Amino acid sequence: MLPGAAQTNGTAKRITNPDDLNVILATDCGSTTTKAILIEKIDGVYRQTYRGEAPTTVEEPTADVTIGVTNAATEVGELAKRRLIDDQGQLIRPAHGGDGCDIYISTSSAGGGLQMLVAGVVRQMSAASAERAALGAGAIVMETLASNDKRKPFEQIQRIRELRPDMILLAGGTDGGTTRHVVQLAELIAPAKPQPRFGGQYKMPVIFAGNHDAAALVEDVLGNVCALSVVENVRPVLEYENLSPARDRVHDLFLEHVMAHAPGYDKLIAWADAPIMPTPGAVGDILKTIADRNGINAVGVDIGGATTDVFSVFGGVFNRTVSANLGMSYSISNVLAEATLPMILRWVPYESDERELRNRVKNKMIRPTTIPQTLDALMFEQAVSREALRLSYLQHKQFATTLSGVQKQRSIGDTFGQDGGPHSIVDNMRLDLLVASGGVLSHAPRMEQTAMMLVDAFEPEGITRLAKDSIFMMPHLGVLASVHPRAAMEVFERDCLIYLGTCIAPKGLAKPDQSICGYRLTGGGLNETGELRFGDLLRFRLDVGETCSVELSPAKGFDVGNGPGRAWSKTVHGGTVGIILDGRGRPLELPADRTQCRNTVRRWNKALDMYPESTK
């Protein structure tokens, strides 16, 4: 029996009625740390109560991931005064007599997570759809091959041989269309004889999600070389994407092949009461669940040492991108190379020696676990993070687009040469919620620093609520949402997010000190009326749980969400930072002169009380 099947049957036995679950243990097995949380039903409401962590144990000498899980669960049990692990090292289930838990669920990115190769006929169409399916399943896409990517066949075959992905996703052709090109792609994979990352004991898993008429032909080519799975077409017609079947099969193969061959994961799979999910896939699931349930548009970011993940839900459409070389430790030198030092220095409010700053970057790369020891070092690290986040979001916007190849009626704009092709569905003016996660954001000494890193990098427009993941529990809640959506929602809203406040940013540009928007804030202890001037940042205290009414009267050419020059009223939420009125304009531009730029950034820092008084 397949591990996924055995697991599903066990889940069915233990979870007959989700509302009967009172104690839930969830873990996230990361590359270096396994994080465990306990969720309990208290007075009819699910709350996250205790948290523990331990080193992940997939490497030698232990080479058994469940040891790290046991250690993390034991720490949680000691804090909760609840015995979760018995004398034989097994989870105690179900809960009884103050000990044990009702179910255990987990996510994992240990061992490098899920790594995939994607192939499609047309780079902008079937290959792009396949890439979205892989990323949505939580994968890191190592390479995307396409018939029109301008490489010669022998170069593509060599590239397939060089890579050792966990699996391959092959797509191409609309249903009922031509089969020739997608079969040619299969004929590139077959002679390459790709080897899976975890060795040669099994054949490379290949998912075919293309033209259903080509399935038998692809099987003839790959059947003896790879372990082929056929699912519904990711692009059955040009106007529609069908990503769910491919994503689901990726999850199944992740369990059957990737997880089952990693040290100790066969035992972990047997323990878990729901399918183990890749960590990024679980984060995306909870963000989409929240956006769908509340009818909002949301963006989430998780910035790590090597990569930055950006998730978005706009109009119910979910997208995820991985900026594989933009991170704050292992990949920090690449941030410097891509952003360039002058762009990073825009955010540094003190005179600095460029050679010293470059040395700081290299030291962070070779000593990735170090943290800033001085205020100058903290400011510089946060400056780098702004550029890493900005570049990651720019890549996300370029990827999260309308479908290419869809025939649309030409407009007058098209006739006069304006771009009528795919455009990004990410619209900052329609953005309702922006969520931060990752060390440099979550562990910033002051909430104001987290808020301004988000605002400076993402440049939200109009009215946008800001929040951060308190203890990085979004992966745990993502897998919980597959078992008990209500519990995941309740914990997410009460314990997961720390609301920073609301950013109000009129879109437009003007001359310095020009009045761009009148405002009136009433309620929640506020009674403020005034004019927001171009280049200014204003902050009004409004605590978590409080709301106030905002009346905005933008100047001609400025938009706060109701159209240029049109007034708008809305109720906004407070937070640990409060209400930020951002009059710096969109797009955000900083002075080109370094002295003037430093003085401007110091003024903004002081307005938000971002750093100790002596440094402002």
Residue pairs with C-beta under 8 A, 6 or more apart in sequence:
2 252
2 255
2 256
3 255
3 256
3 259
3 260
3 266
3 269
3 270
4 252
4 255
4 256
4 269
4 275
6 269
6 270
7 255
7 269
7 270
7 272
7 273
7 274
7 275
7 276
8 275
10 270
10 273
11 103
11 273
11 274
11 483
14 93
14 94
14 102
14 103
14 273
15 21
15 103
15 273
15 274
15 483
15 484
18 483
18 484
18 486
18 487
19 484
19 486
20 102
21 41
21 102
21 103
21 484
21 487
22 40
22 41
22 95
22 102
23 38
23 39
23 40
23 41
23 82
23 95
23 100
23 101
23 102
24 38
24 39
24 40
24 46
24 101
24 102
24 103
24 104
24 105
24 480
24 484
24 487
25 36
25 37
25 38
25 39
25 73
25 76
25 84
25 91
25 101
25 103
25 104
25 105
26 36
26 37
26 39
26 104
26 105
26 106
26 473
26 476
26 477
26 479
26 480
27 34
27 35
27 36
27 37
27 69
27 72
27 73
27 104
27 105
27 106
27 107
27 476
28 34
28 35
28 106
28 107
28 108
28 109
28 279
28 282
28 472
28 475
28 476
29 56
29 58
29 65
29 68
29 69
29 106
29 107
29 108
29 109
29 110
29 268
30 56
30 108
30 109
30 110
30 279
31 56
31 109
31 110
31 111
31 112
31 113
32 55
32 56
33 53
33 54
33 55
33 56
34 53
34 54
34 55
34 56
34 57
34 65
34 68
34 69
34 71
34 72
34 110
35 51
35 52
35 53
35 72
35 471
35 472
35 473
35 476
36 51
36 52
36 53
36 54
36 69
36 72
36 73
36 75
36 76
37 48
37 50
37 51
37 76
37 471
37 473
37 476
38 48
38 49
38 50
38 51
38 76
38 80
38 82
38 101
39 46
39 47
39 48
39 49
39 480
39 487
39 491
40 46
40 47
40 49
41 47
41 487
42 49
45 490
45 494
46 484
46 486
46 487
46 490
46 491
47 490
47 491
47 494
47 495
48 473
48 491
48 495
48 496
49 80
50 76
50 79
50 80
51 76
51 79
51 471
51 473
52 72
52 73
52 74
52 75
52 76
52 78
52 79
53 72
53 75
54 68
54 71
54 72
54 75
55 68
55 71
56 65
56 68
56 110
57 63
57 64
57 65
57 66
57 67
57 68
57 71
57 264
58 64
58 65
58 68
58 110
58 111
58 262
58 263
58 264
62 68
63 263
63 264
64 263
64 264
64 267
65 108
65 110
65 262
65 263
65 264
65 265
65 267
65 268
66 89
66 264
66 267
66 268
66 271
67 264
69 106
69 268
69 271
70 85
70 89
73 84
73 85
73 91
74 84
74 85
76 84
77 83
77 84
77 85
81 98
82 98
82 99
82 100
83 92
83 99
83 100
84 91
84 92
84 99
84 100
84 101
85 91
85 92
86 92
91 100
91 101
91 104
91 271
92 99
92 100
92 101
93 100
93 101
93 102
93 103
93 104
94 100
94 101
94 102
95 101
95 102
103 273
103 274
103 483
104 271
104 272
104 273
105 272
105 273
105 274
105 476
105 479
105 480
105 483
106 268
106 271
106 272
106 276
106 479
107 276
107 277
107 278
107 279
107 281
107 282
107 475
107 476
107 478
107 479
108 259
108 265
108 268
108 276
108 277
108 278
108 279
109 278
109 279
109 280
110 262
111 258
111 262
112 140
112 197
113 138
113 139
113 140
113 278
113 279
113 280
114 137
114 138
114 139
114 140
114 166
114 250
114 254
114 258
114 278
115 139
115 140
115 142
115 165
115 166
115 197
116 134
116 139
116 140
116 141
116 142
116 165
116 166
116 167
116 168
116 169
116 250
117 141
117 142
117 143
117 145
117 160
117 163
117 165
117 167
117 168
117 169
117 194
118 127
118 130
118 131
118 134
118 141
118 143
118 144
118 145
118 168
118 169
118 171
119 127
119 130
119 144
119 145
119 146
119 168
119 169
119 170
119 171
119 172
119 185
119 188
119 189
120 126
120 127
120 128
120 129
120 130
120 131
120 144
120 145
120 146
120 147
120 170
120 171
120 172
120 185
120 210
121 127
121 146
121 147
121 148
121 171
121 172
121 173
121 181
121 182
121 185
121 210
122 146
122 147
122 148
122 172
122 404
122 405
123 144
123 146
123 148
123 149
124 404
124 405
124 422
125 235
125 238
125 403
125 404
125 405
126 171
126 172
126 173
126 210
126 234
126 235
127 144
127 145
127 146
127 171
127 172
128 399
128 404
129 171
129 234
129 235
129 241
129 243
129 403
130 144
130 169
130 170
130 171
130 209
130 234
130 246
131 141
131 144
131 399
132 241
132 243
132 319
132 399
133 169
133 171
133 209
133 234
133 243
133 246
133 247
133 250
134 141
134 169
134 246
134 250
135 141
135 319
135 320
135 321
135 322
136 243
136 247
136 281
136 284
136 318
136 319
136 320
137 246
137 247
137 250
137 251
137 254
137 278
137 281
138 254
138 277
138 278
138 279
138 280
138 281
138 282
138 284
139 166
139 250
139 278
139 280
140 307
140 322
140 324
141 322
142 163
142 165
143 159
143 163
145 151
145 156
145 159
145 160
145 185
145 188
147 172
147 181
147 184
147 185
149 156
151 159
153 188
156 188
157 188
157 191
157 192
158 192
160 188
160 189
160 192
160 194
161 192
161 193
161 194
163 194
164 194
164 195
164 196
164 197
165 194
165 196
165 197
165 204
166 196
166 197
166 198
166 205
166 253
166 254
166 257
166 258
167 196
167 204
167 205
167 206
167 207
167 250
167 253
167 254
167 257
167 258
168 189
168 194
168 204
168 205
168 206
168 207
168 226
169 206
169 207
169 209
169 246
169 250
170 182
170 185
170 186
170 189
170 206
170 207
170 208
170 209
170 210
170 218
171 182
171 208
171 209
171 210
171 233
171 234
171 235
171 246
172 181
172 182
172 185
172 210
172 211
172 214
173 179
173 181
173 182
173 210
173 211
173 213
173 214
173 233
174 211
174 233
174 235
174 236
174 237
174 238
175 211
175 212
175 213
175 233
175 236
175 237
176 211
176 212
176 213
177 211
177 213
178 211
179 211
179 213
179 214
179 217
182 210
182 211
182 214
182 218
183 214
183 217
183 218
183 221
186 208
186 217
186 218
186 221
186 222
187 221
189 206
189 221
189 222
189 225
189 226
190 221
190 222
190 225
190 226
193 225
194 204
194 226
195 204
196 202
196 203
196 204
196 205
196 257
197 258
198 257
198 258
198 261
198 262
199 261
201 261
202 227
202 257
202 261
203 225
203 226
203 227
204 225
204 226
204 227
205 226
205 227
205 229
205 253
205 256
205 257
206 222
206 226
206 227
206 228
206 229
207 229
207 230
207 231
207 246
207 249
207 250
207 253
208 214
208 215
208 218
208 219
208 222
208 228
208 229
208 230
208 231
209 231
209 232
209 233
209 234
209 245
209 246
209 249
210 218
210 233
210 234
210 235
211 233
212 232
212 233
215 230
218 228
218 230
219 228
219 230
222 228
227 257
229 249
229 253
231 245
231 246
231 248
231 249
232 242
232 245
232 246
233 242
234 241
234 242
234 243
234 245
234 246
235 241
235 242
236 242
238 403
238 405
238 406
238 407
239 403
239 406
240 403
241 403
251 275
251 277
251 278
251 281
252 275
254 276
254 278
255 269
255 275
255 276
259 265
259 268
259 269
259 276
260 266
260 269
265 276
268 276
269 276
273 483
274 479
274 482
274 483
275 479
275 482
276 479
277 285
277 475
277 478
277 479
277 482
279 475
280 302
280 309
280 320
280 322
281 478
282 474
282 475
282 476
282 477
282 478
282 479
283 300
283 302
283 309
283 311
283 437
283 474
283 475
283 478
284 311
284 318
284 320
284 478
285 478
285 479
285 481
285 482
286 474
286 475
286 477
286 478
286 481
286 488
286 492
287 298
287 300
287 311
287 313
287 318
287 435
287 474
288 313
288 318
289 478
289 481
289 485
289 488
289 489
290 296
290 298
290 433
290 489
290 492
291 297
291 298
291 313
291 316
291 433
292 313
292 316
293 489
296 432
296 433
297 312
297 313
297 314
297 315
297 427
297 430
297 431
297 432
297 433
298 311
298 312
298 313
298 431
298 432
298 433
298 434
298 435
299 310
299 311
299 312
299 313
299 393
299 426
299 431
299 433
299 434
299 435
299 458
300 310
300 311
300 312
300 434
300 435
300 436
300 437
300 474
301 308
301 309
301 310
301 311
301 389
301 392
301 393
301 435
301 436
301 437
301 438
301 441
301 454
301 458
302 308
302 309
302 311
302 437
302 438
302 474
303 327
303 328
303 385
303 388
303 389
303 392
303 437
303 438
303 439
303 440
303 441
304 327
304 328
304 438
304 439
305 327
305 328
305 329
305 330
305 331
305 368
305 439
306 324
306 325
306 327
306 329
306 330
306 331
307 322
307 323
307 324
307 325
307 326
307 327
307 331
308 322
308 323
308 326
308 327
308 388
308 389
308 392
308 438
309 320
309 321
309 322
309 323
310 320
310 321
310 323
310 392
310 393
310 395
310 396
311 318
311 319
311 320
312 318
312 319
312 320
312 396
312 400
312 426
313 319
314 400
314 425
314 426
314 427
314 430
315 425
317 400
317 425
319 396
319 399
319 400
319 425
319 426
321 392
321 395
321 396
321 399
321 400
323 388
323 391
323 392
323 395
323 396
324 331
325 331
325 334
325 338
326 334
326 335
326 338
326 388
326 391
326 392
327 334
327 335
327 388
328 335
328 364
328 381
328 384
328 385
328 388
328 438
328 439
328 440
329 364
329 365
329 368
329 369
330 365
330 368
331 365
332 361
332 364
332 365
332 384
332 388
333 361
333 362
333 365
335 344
335 384
335 387
335 388
335 391
336 344
336 358
336 361
336 384
338 391
339 384
339 387
339 388
339 390
339 391
341 354
341 357
341 358
343 387
344 357
344 380
344 383
344 384
344 386
344 387
345 352
345 354
345 357
345 383
345 594
346 383
346 590
346 597
346 601
347 379
347 382
347 383
347 386
347 387
347 456
347 601
348 357
348 379
348 380
348 383
348 598
348 601
349 379
349 598
349 601
349 602
349 605
349 615
350 376
350 379
350 598
351 598
352 376
352 380
357 380
360 377
360 380
361 384
363 370
364 370
364 381
372 378
372 380
372 381
375 611
375 612
375 615
378 445
379 611
381 440
382 440
382 444
382 449
382 453
385 440
385 441
385 453
385 457
386 453
386 456
386 457
387 457
389 453
389 454
389 457
389 458
390 456
390 457
390 458
393 457
393 458
396 426
397 424
397 426
398 424
400 424
400 425
400 426
401 422
401 423
401 424
401 425
402 422
402 423
402 425
403 422
404 421
404 422
408 420
410 420
411 420
413 420
414 420
428 458
428 459
428 460
428 461
428 462
428 464
428 586
429 461
429 462
429 507
429 559
429 561
430 462
431 460
431 461
431 462
431 464
432 464
432 465
433 464
433 465
433 467
434 454
434 458
434 460
434 464
434 465
434 466
434 467
435 467
435 468
435 469
435 497
436 442
436 450
436 453
436 454
436 466
436 467
436 468
436 469
437 468
437 469
437 472
437 474
440 453
441 450
441 453
441 454
441 468
442 450
442 468
442 469
442 470
442 471
442 472
444 450
444 453
446 609
446 610
446 611
447 468
447 498
447 500
447 575
447 576
447 577
448 577
448 608
448 609
448 610
449 610
449 611
450 468
450 500
451 466
451 500
451 501
451 503
451 577
451 580
451 608
452 604
452 608
452 610
454 460
454 466
454 500
455 466
455 503
455 505
455 580
455 582
456 588
459 505
459 586
459 587
459 588
460 466
460 503
460 505
461 505
461 506
461 507
461 559
461 561
461 586
462 504
462 505
462 506
462 507
462 559
462 560
462 561
463 502
463 503
463 504
463 550
463 560
463 561
463 570
463 572
464 502
464 503
464 505
465 499
465 501
465 502
465 572
465 573
465 575
466 499
466 500
466 501
466 502
466 503
466 575
466 577
467 497
467 498
467 499
467 500
467 575
468 497
468 498
468 500
469 496
469 497
469 498
470 495
470 496
470 497
470 498
473 491
473 495
473 496
474 492
474 496
477 488
477 491
477 492
477 496
478 488
480 487
480 488
480 491
481 488
481 489
498 544
498 575
498 576
499 544
499 573
499 574
499 575
499 576
500 575
500 576
500 577
501 542
501 573
501 574
501 575
501 576
501 577
501 578
501 579
501 580
502 542
502 572
502 573
502 574
502 575
502 579
502 580
503 580
503 582
504 519
504 550
504 552
504 560
504 572
504 579
504 580
504 581
504 582
505 581
505 582
505 583
505 584
505 586
506 516
506 517
506 532
506 552
506 554
506 558
506 559
506 560
506 582
506 583
506 585
506 586
507 558
507 559
507 560
507 585
507 586
508 516
508 554
508 555
508 557
508 558
508 559
508 564
508 585
508 586
509 534
509 585
509 586
509 587
509 589
510 516
510 534
510 555
510 557
510 558
510 585
511 534
512 534
512 535
513 533
513 534
513 535
514 533
514 534
514 555
515 531
515 532
515 533
515 534
515 555
516 532
516 533
516 534
516 554
516 555
516 558
516 583
516 585
517 531
517 532
517 552
517 553
517 554
517 555
517 558
517 560
517 581
517 583
518 529
518 530
518 531
518 532
518 552
518 553
518 554
519 528
519 529
519 530
519 531
519 532
519 550
519 551
519 552
519 553
519 581
520 528
520 529
520 550
520 551
521 527
521 528
521 529
521 540
521 548
521 549
521 550
521 579
522 528
522 548
522 549
523 546
523 547
523 548
523 549
524 542
524 543
524 546
524 547
524 548
524 574
525 541
525 542
525 546
526 540
526 541
526 542
526 548
526 579
528 540
530 538
532 538
532 581
532 583
533 583
534 583
534 584
534 585
535 583
535 584
535 585
535 600
536 581
536 583
536 584
536 607
537 580
537 581
537 582
537 583
537 584
537 603
537 604
537 607
537 608
538 580
538 581
538 583
538 607
539 577
539 578
539 579
539 580
539 581
539 607
539 608
539 609
540 578
540 579
540 581
541 574
541 578
542 548
542 572
542 573
542 574
542 575
542 578
542 579
543 574
543 575
543 578
544 574
544 575
544 576
545 574
546 573
546 574
547 571
547 572
547 573
547 574
548 571
548 572
548 574
548 579
549 569
549 570
549 571
549 572
550 569
550 570
550 571
550 572
550 579
551 567
551 568
551 569
552 560
552 567
552 568
552 569
552 570
553 567
554 560
554 564
554 565
554 566
554 567
554 568
555 565
556 564
556 565
557 564
557 565
558 564
558 565
559 565
559 566
560 568
561 568
561 570
562 568
572 579
577 608
580 608
584 604
590 597
590 600
590 601
591 597
591 600
602 616
605 611
605 616
606 616
